Amino acid sequence: MKKLMAVTAVAVALAFTAGGAFASSCPKVIKEGRDAAAKMKMDDPKVKAAVAKLDEAQKLHDGGKHADSLKLANEAAADLGVKK
């Protein structure tokens, strides 16, 4: 029984820690994407599409959907040529 409780406690702690990691990563990736877009021609359809993805990623982040936000922000950053 003690072993089960210990495993459960570790699993819960990891779940909360992972959410926090996503939450702090979203703004960083979104900013990197916006900085890259600012150096490009804003009338380029590729840049417009990437900026729209970044806007949506920000909305997802603000809504607490950090995994989805991070995924979309990474897609936008890749579209803009941001290297990791």
Order of alpha helices (4+ residues) and beta strands (2+ residues): alpha-alpha-alpha
